Amino acid sequence: MLWIVGVWLAAILVGMPLFASMGLAAFAFVIGSGLSPSIVPQKMAQAMNSFPLVAAPLFILMGNLLGAARLTDRIVRFATSLVGALRGGYAHASILSSMIFAGMVGSAVADAAGTGAVEVRAMKKAGYRPETAAAISAAAATIGPIIPPSLPMVIYGVSADVSIGRLFLAGVVPGVLMGVSLMVMVAIIAPLQGLPRHPFAGLGDVWSAFKEAVWALLAPVILLAGMFSGLFTPTEAAAVADLYALFLGFVVYRTLSVKDLPAILINTAETTGIVAVLVMVAGALGWCMSISRIPQTLAPLMVATIHSPLVFLLVTNLILLAVGCFMEVLAAMLILIPILVPAAIGFGIDPVQFGLIMIFNLILGTIHPPIGVVLFVMARIADISFEQISRAILPWLVPLLIVLVAITVWPALTLTLPALVLNR
């Protein structure tokens, strides 16, 4: 444990990337234990030898294809036609658009970059303060990894040996609750900040917007129906989603061209490389922790010390919220899963519910300083400073934290739908 922690912290303090510090910690452990250094690359390769992990690059590719095909504009227009007439209608439309887009991409950053630019531009044009528009879009982007499909759920399912299909279903209710809670927040602040109301354009406008977006709106329906009817697995669903995105871009909307594909594939490869190297070094480091019996020691210690499952979950929430403020989501998951999941199981907590709690906490870190990667994306889109959006986002954390407490206290919010659909 001292080898792992000491080398890890030293590498981080001298400015090494996280994956490099994790890899060095693994090498330090095997060398200090008198084992062959060749074990580390073997465990790294073994970590990637997983069929469900194939879904990761495929979902990343789907997000890039949908963004390049400019489907976000159609989704935002449809959402605006539905709720734009409410006070703060563009804010409501931003949240609804993120909920729809979440069913296609499953990434907070992709959601922020995809729908965020369209939403912020519309809100600023309607008279919203730039920091308010950016904060609303940033908060709504956190729905992306909760409503299926979800890249963090794939990584959690592989690492914790949990059904990805059950995780996907478990995210539906919390994701909807996130959207509803943010809309309630908009309804509260709209009169206070004088957010504008726009006249309803009529059912004809709604129908027109629906016809333009219907093919894009069918994407999450096709994915979920196919997965839970048994037609294809969650991993195969990612491939189906890519084919559907190509069909929309090249045949239906004709917004993609062959010359766009190299840039899309390069961007996908770069993002996949980041995810893959984190999974690989975390796999090696997790093996080292297992050999040193860190999880086997800490999990029973936590169970013996805390006693109550609810207290354990509340303590875990505080730990994960703090970690999420300083670490990237996937890296934090890969480090903490071997330690926290055995403890959760020891308390009798369903690993599916615990997975949603872990992902939810870490996703909130993407909209909280000092790291807040989604905040950086939205600040650039809205052309405001990071400090401005950091202050503006604080009220929007409240409804999301309420949903987090709800799924922590009431397991049925995450476990009922998987039990109903999968009959177990």
Summary of the structure (lengths in Angstrom):
residues: 424
radius of gyration: 21.7
end to end distance: 39.1
largest distance: 74.0
contacts: 1566
relative contact order: 0.14
helix: 79%
strand: 0%
